[in-house]
Amino acid sequence: MYDCQQRLPSVSLLQRRFRAGRFRTRRLLPLPIFGSCTHIMDDDSADIELLEQHLNRSRQLSTRVTSVLQKFDRRLQTLEQSILPLHKSTHSLTRLVDSQ
């Protein structure tokens, strides 16, 4: 990925950028290293953990939104089934009145 002479921004910086909507990995510039490669690997692990948490949260939200939309779709189908006979009878009455 990268050598020990550069490191990614800290987790708190990533969190601030993510919350501000400015999370673009291509624009992140390497910072000078203040420790060993072990420190970088710890940062990488923290970054991966943070991204996994956000991924899990996104999956949970997607599941909930899908569930709400499926309920809405079922309710619309029920409404359509209950309205259709009324529409047909109204249409028949309208044709009868218009023909007179």
TORZALUM-926671 format. One record per atom (N, C-alpha, C, O): atom name; residue in one letter; x, y negated, z negated. Coordinates in nm, 3 decimals. Layout:
N
- CA/A/X/Y/Z
...
//
This chain:
100
- N/M/0.083/0.119/0.000
- CA/M/0.000/0.000/0.000
- C/M/0.088/-0.126/0.000
- O/M/0.088/-0.200/0.098
- N/Y/0.160/-0.150/-0.105
- CA/Y/0.252/-0.261/-0.112
- C/Y/0.362/-0.226/-0.210
- O/Y/0.346/-0.137/-0.293
- N/D/0.473/-0.295/-0.201
- CA/D/0.585/-0.259/-0.288
- C/D/0.579/-0.334/-0.420
- O/D/0.486/-0.412/-0.443
- N/C/0.676/-0.311/-0.505
- CA/C/0.677/-0.368/-0.640
- C/C/0.711/-0.516/-0.641
- O/C/0.708/-0.578/-0.747
- N/Q/0.742/-0.575/-0.528
- CA/Q/0.779/-0.716/-0.524
- C/Q/0.656/-0.808/-0.512
- O/Q/0.669/-0.930/-0.519
- N/Q/0.541/-0.750/-0.493
- CA/Q/0.419/-0.829/-0.484
- C/Q/0.307/-0.757/-0.558
- O/Q/0.314/-0.635/-0.578
- N/R/0.206/-0.831/-0.599
- CA/R/0.094/-0.768/-0.668
- C/R/-0.035/-0.841/-0.634
- O/R/-0.033/-0.956/-0.590
- N/L/-0.146/-0.773/-0.654
- CA/L/-0.277/-0.833/-0.628
- C/L/-0.315/-0.924/-0.743
- O/L/-0.259/-0.913/-0.852
- N/P/-0.409/-1.014/-0.721
- CA/P/-0.457/-1.099/-0.830
- C/P/-0.516/-1.017/-0.943
- O/P/-0.556/-0.902/-0.923
- N/S/-0.520/-1.075/-1.060
- CA/S/-0.570/-1.005/-1.178
- C/S/-0.720/-0.976/-1.165
- O/S/-0.788/-1.030/-1.078
- N/V/-0.769/-0.888/-1.252
- CA/V/-0.910/-0.850/-1.250
- C/V/-0.998/-0.971/-1.276
- O/V/-1.102/-0.987/-1.212
- N/S/-0.957/-1.057/-1.370
- CA/S/-1.040/-1.174/-1.400
- C/S/-1.050/-1.266/-1.279
- O/S/-1.156/-1.325/-1.255
- N/L/-0.942/-1.280/-1.203
- CA/L/-0.947/-1.362/-1.082
- C/L/-1.040/-1.299/-0.979
- O/L/-1.119/-1.369/-0.915
- N/L/-1.032/-1.167/-0.963
- CA/L/-1.122/-1.099/-0.872
- C/L/-1.267/-1.115/-0.914
- O/L/-1.355/-1.136/-0.830
- N/Q/-1.293/-1.105/-1.045
- CA/Q/-1.429/-1.120/-1.095
- C/Q/-1.480/-1.261/-1.066
- O/Q/-1.594/-1.278/-1.023
- N/R/-1.398/-1.362/-1.090
- CA/R/-1.441/-1.500/-1.063
- C/R/-1.469/-1.520/-0.915
- O/R/-1.569/-1.583/-0.878
- N/R/-1.382/-1.466/-0.829
- CA/R/-1.404/-1.481/-0.685
- C/R/-1.528/-1.405/-0.641
- O/R/-1.603/-1.453/-0.556
- N/F/-1.551/-1.286/-0.699
- CA/F/-1.669/-1.208/-0.663
- C/F/-1.796/-1.281/-0.702
- O/F/-1.890/-1.289/-0.624
- N/R/-1.798/-1.334/-0.824
- CA/R/-1.918/-1.407/-0.870
- C/R/-1.942/-1.533/-0.789
- O/R/-2.056/-1.572/-0.767
- N/A/-1.835/-1.597/-0.745
- CA/A/-1.848/-1.720/-0.667
- C/A/-1.877/-1.692/-0.520
- O/A/-1.897/-1.785/-0.442
- N/G/-1.878/-1.564/-0.482
- CA/G/-1.906/-1.529/-0.343
- C/G/-1.786/-1.549/-0.253
- O/G/-1.801/-1.556/-0.131
- N/R/-1.667/-1.558/-0.310
- CA/R/-1.546/-1.579/-0.231
- C/R/-1.455/-1.458/-0.238
- O/R/-1.333/-1.472/-0.247
- N/F/-1.512/-1.339/-0.233
- CA/F/-1.434/-1.216/-0.246
- C/F/-1.400/-1.166/-0.106
- O/F/-1.477/-1.093/-0.044
- N/R/-1.283/-1.204/-0.059
- CA/R/-1.236/-1.159/0.072
- C/R/-1.094/-1.106/0.054
- O/R/-1.001/-1.182/0.026
- N/T/-1.079/-0.977/0.071
- CA/T/-0.948/-0.916/0.045
- C/T/-0.842/-0.965/0.143
- O/T/-0.724/-0.966/0.108
- N/R/-0.880/-1.004/0.262
- CA/R/-0.781/-1.049/0.359
- C/R/-0.719/-1.181/0.320
- O/R/-0.606/-1.211/0.359
- N/R/-0.789/-1.260/0.243
- CA/R/-0.741/-1.392/0.207
- C/R/-0.663/-1.393/0.076
- O/R/-0.604/-1.495/0.040
- N/L/-0.662/-1.282/0.004
- CA/L/-0.589/-1.276/-0.122
- C/L/-0.439/-1.275/-0.094
- O/L/-0.390/-1.193/-0.017
- N/L/-0.369/-1.366/-0.154
- CA/L/-0.225/-1.375/-0.132
- C/L/-0.152/-1.305/-0.245
- O/L/-0.195/-1.312/-0.361
- N/P/-0.041/-1.238/-0.214
- CA/P/0.034/-1.172/-0.320
- C/P/0.095/-1.274/-0.416
- O/P/0.139/-1.381/-0.375
- N/L/0.096/-1.239/-0.544
- CA/L/0.155/-1.322/-0.647
- C/L/0.287/-1.262/-0.690
- O/L/0.307/-1.141/-0.674
- N/P/0.376/-1.342/-0.745
- CA/P/0.502/-1.284/-0.793
- C/P/0.477/-1.185/-0.905
- O/P/0.382/-1.200/-0.982
- N/I/0.561/-1.088/-0.914
- CA/I/0.543/-0.981/-1.012
- C/I/0.598/-1.024/-1.147
- O/I/0.703/-1.087/-1.156
- N/F/0.527/-0.989/-1.252
- CA/F/0.569/-1.017/-1.389
- C/F/0.576/-0.888/-1.467
- O/F/0.512/-0.877/-1.572
- N/G/0.649/-0.793/-1.422
- CA/G/0.658/-0.665/-1.490
- C/G/0.707/-0.559/-1.395
- O/G/0.776/-0.588/-1.297
- N/S/0.671/-0.439/-1.423
- CA/S/0.716/-0.328/-1.341
- C/S/0.603/-0.280/-1.251
- O/S/0.493/-0.334/-1.253
- N/C/0.634/-0.177/-1.173
- CA/C/0.533/-0.118/-1.087
- C/C/0.419/-0.056/-1.168
- O/C/0.307/-0.046/-1.119
- N/T/0.447/-0.017/-1.290
- CA/T/0.342/0.039/-1.376
- C/T/0.234/-0.065/-1.400
- O/T/0.116/-0.033/-1.401
- N/H/0.277/-0.189/-1.420
- CA/H/0.181/-0.298/-1.440
- C/H/0.093/-0.316/-1.316
- O/H/-0.027/-0.340/-1.327
- N/I/0.154/-0.304/-1.199
- CA/I/0.078/-0.316/-1.074
- C/I/-0.022/-0.202/-1.062
- O/I/-0.136/-0.223/-1.022
- N/M/0.021/-0.082/-1.097
- CA/M/-0.070/0.031/-1.089
- C/M/-0.184/0.016/-1.186
- O/M/-0.297/0.055/-1.156
- N/D/-0.158/-0.042/-1.304
- CA/D/-0.266/-0.069/-1.400
- C/D/-0.364/-0.169/-1.341
- O/D/-0.486/-0.153/-1.354
- N/D/-0.311/-0.273/-1.276
- CA/D/-0.398/-0.371/-1.212
- C/D/-0.481/-0.306/-1.102
- O/D/-0.600/-0.333/-1.088
- N/D/-0.416/-0.220/-1.023
- CA/D/-0.488/-0.150/-0.916
- C/D/-0.599/-0.064/-0.974
- O/D/-0.710/-0.061/-0.921
- N/S/-0.568/0.006/-1.083
- CA/S/-0.669/0.090/-1.146
- C/S/-0.786/0.007/-1.197
- O/S/-0.902/0.046/-1.184
- N/A/-0.754/-0.109/-1.254
- CA/A/-0.860/-0.198/-1.303
- C/A/-0.942/-0.252/-1.186
- O/A/-1.065/-0.262/-1.196
- N/D/-0.875/-0.286/-1.076
- CA/D/-0.947/-0.334/-0.959
- C/D/-1.039/-0.227/-0.903
- O/D/-1.154/-0.254/-0.870
- N/I/-0.989/-0.106/-0.895
- CA/I/-1.069/0.005/-0.844
- C/I/-1.188/0.030/-0.935
- O/I/-1.299/0.053/-0.888
- N/E/-1.165/0.026/-1.065
- CA/E/-1.274/0.046/-1.160
- C/E/-1.380/-0.062/-1.145
- O/E/-1.500/-0.033/-1.146
- N/L/-1.336/-0.186/-1.130
- CA/L/-1.430/-0.298/-1.112
- C/L/-1.512/-0.278/-0.984
- O/L/-1.634/-0.296/-0.985
- N/L/-1.445/-0.242/-0.876
- CA/L/-1.516/-0.220/-0.750
- C/L/-1.613/-0.103/-0.759
- O/L/-1.722/-0.107/-0.702
- N/E/-1.574/0.003/-0.831
- CA/E/-1.664/0.117/-0.850
- C/E/-1.787/0.076/-0.931
- O/E/-1.898/0.121/-0.903
- N/Q/-1.767/-0.008/-1.032
- CA/Q/-1.881/-0.056/-1.110
- C/Q/-1.977/-0.136/-1.022
- O/Q/-2.098/-0.119/-1.031
- N/H/-1.922/-0.222/-0.938
- CA/H/-2.007/-0.301/-0.848
- C/H/-2.076/-0.211/-0.746
- O/H/-2.192/-0.235/-0.711
- N/L/-2.006/-0.109/-0.698
- CA/L/-2.067/-0.015/-0.605
- C/L/-2.182/0.060/-0.671
- O/L/-2.289/0.076/-0.610
- N/N/-2.162/0.106/-0.793
- CA/N/-2.269/0.176/-0.866
- C/N/-2.388/0.085/-0.889
- O/N/-2.503/0.127/-0.874
- N/R/-2.362/-0.040/-0.925
- CA/R/-2.471/-0.136/-0.946
- C/R/-2.548/-0.159/-0.816
- O/R/-2.671/-0.167/-0.816
- N/S/-2.475/-0.170/-0.705
- CA/S/-2.540/-0.188/-0.575
- C/S/-2.626/-0.068/-0.540
- O/S/-2.736/-0.084/-0.487
- N/R/-2.576/0.051/-0.568
- CA/R/-2.656/0.172/-0.542
- C/R/-2.783/0.173/-0.626
- O/R/-2.890/0.208/-0.576
- N/Q/-2.771/0.136/-0.753
- CA/Q/-2.889/0.133/-0.840
- C/Q/-2.992/0.033/-0.786
- O/Q/-3.111/0.062/-0.780
- N/L/-2.944/-0.085/-0.748
- CA/L/-3.036/-0.186/-0.695
- C/L/-3.100/-0.141/-0.564
- O/L/-3.218/-0.164/-0.541
- N/S/-3.022/-0.076/-0.479
- CA/S/-3.076/-0.025/-0.353
- C/S/-3.185/0.078/-0.378
- O/S/-3.289/0.078/-0.311
- N/T/-3.162/0.166/-0.475
- CA/T/-3.261/0.268/-0.509
- C/T/-3.388/0.203/-0.561
- O/T/-3.498/0.244/-0.524
- N/R/-3.374/0.102/-0.645
- CA/R/-3.492/0.035/-0.699
- C/R/-3.570/-0.040/-0.591
- O/R/-3.693/-0.036/-0.588
- N/V/-3.499/-0.108/-0.502
- CA/V/-3.566/-0.181/-0.394
- C/V/-3.637/-0.084/-0.301
- O/V/-3.750/-0.109/-0.259
- N/T/-3.572/0.027/-0.270
- CA/T/-3.634/0.129/-0.186
- C/T/-3.761/0.182/-0.250
- O/T/-3.862/0.201/-0.182
- N/S/-3.757/0.206/-0.379
- CA/S/-3.874/0.256/-0.451
- C/S/-3.989/0.155/-0.444
- O/S/-4.103/0.192/-0.420
- N/V/-3.958/0.029/-0.466
- CA/V/-4.062/-0.075/-0.461
- C/V/-4.122/-0.083/-0.321
- O/V/-4.244/-0.094/-0.306
- N/L/-4.038/-0.078/-0.219
- CA/L/-4.088/-0.085/-0.082
- C/L/-4.173/0.037/-0.046
- O/L/-4.271/0.024/0.026
- N/Q/-4.136/0.154/-0.095
- CA/Q/-4.217/0.274/-0.069
- C/Q/-4.353/0.263/-0.136
- O/Q/-4.454/0.301/-0.077
- N/K/-4.357/0.212/-0.258
- CA/K/-4.486/0.191/-0.327
- C/K/-4.571/0.090/-0.250
- O/K/-4.692/0.110/-0.232
- N/F/-4.508/-0.016/-0.205
- CA/F/-4.580/-0.117/-0.128
- C/F/-4.637/-0.057/0.000
- O/F/-4.751/-0.086/0.036
- N/D/-4.559/0.025/0.068
- CA/D/-4.604/0.090/0.191
- C/D/-4.724/0.181/0.164
- O/D/-4.821/0.181/0.240
- N/R/-4.716/0.259/0.056
- CA/R/-4.830/0.347/0.022
- C/R/-4.955/0.265/-0.009
- O/R/-5.065/0.303/0.031
- N/R/-4.939/0.155/-0.078
- CA/R/-5.056/0.072/-0.110
- C/R/-5.116/0.009/0.016
- O/R/-5.237/-0.003/0.029
- N/L/-5.030/-0.032/0.108
- CA/L/-5.080/-0.085/0.235
- C/L/-5.157/0.020/0.314
- O/L/-5.260/-0.010/0.375
- N/Q/-5.106/0.142/0.313
- CA/Q/-5.176/0.250/0.383
- C/Q/-5.312/0.276/0.319
- O/Q/-5.411/0.296/0.390
- N/T/-5.318/0.275/0.187
- CA/T/-5.445/0.294/0.116
- C/T/-5.541/0.182/0.149
- O/T/-5.660/0.206/0.173
- N/L/-5.492/0.059/0.151
- CA/L/-5.576/-0.055/0.185
- C/L/-5.629/-0.044/0.328
- O/L/-5.746/-0.069/0.353
- N/E/-5.542/-0.006/0.419
- CA/E/-5.584/0.010/0.559
- C/E/-5.692/0.117/0.572
- O/E/-5.789/0.099/0.646
- N/Q/-5.677/0.228/0.501
- CA/Q/-5.777/0.335/0.506
- C/Q/-5.910/0.290/0.449
- O/Q/-6.015/0.332/0.497
- N/S/-5.907/0.206/0.348
- CA/S/-6.034/0.160/0.290
- C/S/-6.098/0.049/0.373
- O/S/-6.220/0.036/0.373
- N/I/-6.020/-0.030/0.443
- CA/I/-6.072/-0.140/0.524
- C/I/-6.120/-0.094/0.661
- O/I/-6.212/-0.154/0.718
- N/L/-6.060/0.010/0.715
- CA/L/-6.092/0.054/0.851
- C/L/-6.241/0.083/0.873
- O/L/-6.296/0.036/0.972
- N/P/-6.309/0.157/0.786
- CA/P/-6.453/0.178/0.808
- C/P/-6.533/0.048/0.806
- O/P/-6.627/0.031/0.885
- N/L/-6.496/-0.043/0.719
- CA/L/-6.565/-0.172/0.713
- C/L/-6.542/-0.250/0.843
- O/L/-6.634/-0.312/0.896
- N/H/-6.421/-0.247/0.893
- CA/H/-6.390/-0.315/1.019
- C/H/-6.471/-0.256/1.135
- O/H/-6.524/-0.330/1.218
- N/K/-6.480/-0.124/1.140
- CA/K/-6.554/-0.060/1.248
- C/K/-6.702/-0.097/1.243
- O/K/-6.762/-0.127/1.346
- N/S/-6.760/-0.094/1.124
- CA/S/-6.903/-0.128/1.114
- C/S/-6.926/-0.275/1.144
- O/S/-7.026/-0.310/1.208
- N/T/-6.837/-0.362/1.102
- CA/T/-6.849/-0.505/1.132
- C/T/-6.836/-0.528/1.282
- O/T/-6.908/-0.609/1.340
- N/H/-6.745/-0.458/1.343
- CA/H/-6.726/-0.472/1.488
- C/H/-6.853/-0.427/1.563
- O/H/-6.895/-0.491/1.659
- N/S/-6.911/-0.319/1.517
- CA/S/-7.035/-0.270/1.580
- C/S/-7.148/-0.371/1.564
- O/S/-7.223/-0.397/1.659
- N/L/-7.160/-0.427/1.445
- CA/L/-7.266/-0.528/1.423
- C/L/-7.242/-0.652/1.507
- O/L/-7.336/-0.712/1.560
- N/T/-7.117/-0.691/1.519
- CA/T/-7.085/-0.810/1.600
- C/T/-7.121/-0.786/1.746
- O/T/-7.176/-0.875/1.812
- N/R/-7.092/-0.669/1.798
- CA/R/-7.128/-0.638/1.936
- C/R/-7.279/-0.637/1.954
- O/R/-7.331/-0.683/2.056
- N/L/-7.350/-0.585/1.856
- CA/L/-7.496/-0.580/1.863
- C/L/-7.555/-0.720/1.864
- O/L/-7.645/-0.748/1.943
- N/V/-7.504/-0.806/1.779
- CA/V/-7.555/-0.943/1.773
- C/V/-7.520/-1.019/1.901
- O/V/-7.602/-1.094/1.953
- N/D/-7.399/-1.000/1.951
- CA/D/-7.357/-1.069/2.073
- C/D/-7.436/-1.024/2.196
- O/D/-7.453/-1.102/2.290
- N/S/-7.483/-0.902/2.196
- CA/S/-7.557/-0.852/2.313
- C/S/-7.700/-0.906/2.316
- O/S/-7.765/-0.902/2.420
- N/Q/-7.750/-0.955/2.205
- CA/Q/-7.889/-1.005/2.203
- C/Q/-7.901/-1.145/2.249
- O/Q/-8.012/-1.199/2.252
//
